Amino acid sequence: MSDTNSVKPNPSFDVNQSSFLKAIAQQIRGQDVYGVYRSWSDELLLKPYIINKQKKREIPIDGDVDPMTVSRIMAFYRAAAACIEKETGLLSQVVVDLNHEGFGWILVFAGNLLLVRKTIRDAHRFGYDSLEKVAEDGEKLIAKAVDLAKRFPEVGKL
Amino acid sequence: MSDTNSVKPNPSFDVNQSSFLKAIAQQIRGQDVYGVYRSWSDELLLKPYIINKQKKREIPIDGDVDPMTVSRIMAFYRAAAACIEKETGLLSQVVVDLNHEGFGWILVFAGNLLLVRKTIRDAHRFGYDSLEKVAEDGEKLIAKAVDLAKRFPEVGKL
């Protein structure tokens, strides 16, 4: 984890307030086959998602996107997919397609319905000002996807 | 072009019989910024799509997928997307997401509708027995996508 790129988490915000943040922590723990993070708090696990503007500017955008950053993006959208599944019952897939310049597509789909269709740029600098912002962005995404799934249930079940 | 991996095209089959094959040739020519293929016939351009079983077995599947193979896969699905657009008016995007083992997703979507949702394996060995087979496979794909687009026009236009 590139801890050097992150700032201290805001102690006033509790991860347990957001089911989306808890879902991200779960995704990270699910990948943690060696149990490195077993004793870590969720706050600590999510810390690398917080990158302030100044730190962002310091991350070089030449070369491939850092694999840790890619796995953070994957965990973010897989967590969103898990939350969408909980609300709609639709099992969804996450596809992240980034080119060497950090541009690309993030897609979450169930059946033939695209629940999330997002272009990303500067993927190298993926991060948020605070955990609240992470939660906010994720929940907005989930609400939109759940709405879509409810409007077009047949497409999602194809 | 890995011409060594392909066999002689069947002279009895005319590329002009298939609008899909012509669309692939168009895709390849569209990428040909230096005019290398200007004097090539469409048959010659499409030759690398023909790989017989024995030749397939000779292609190693360790290591990354050959960039020429990836660009062939892209041209195939971009051509399909172009044909779908002609029939439905929907502008679509192609996303090919392959891992290092040649497994992955091929997605073609318009709006929030996934027109093509395909998993691929052994992408290293992408190829067909004959041009007829290429045309057949492509046309099947297009027919299915056009059918979907007509069933769910609102989703495709989101």
Interface residues (C-beta under 8 A of the other chain):
Chain A: Q93 V95 V96 D97 W105 L107 F109 G111 N112 L113 L114 L115 R117 L148 F152 E154 V155 L158
Chain B: Q93 V95 V96 D97 W105 L107 F109 G111 N112 L113 L114 L115 R117 L148 F152 E154 V155 L158
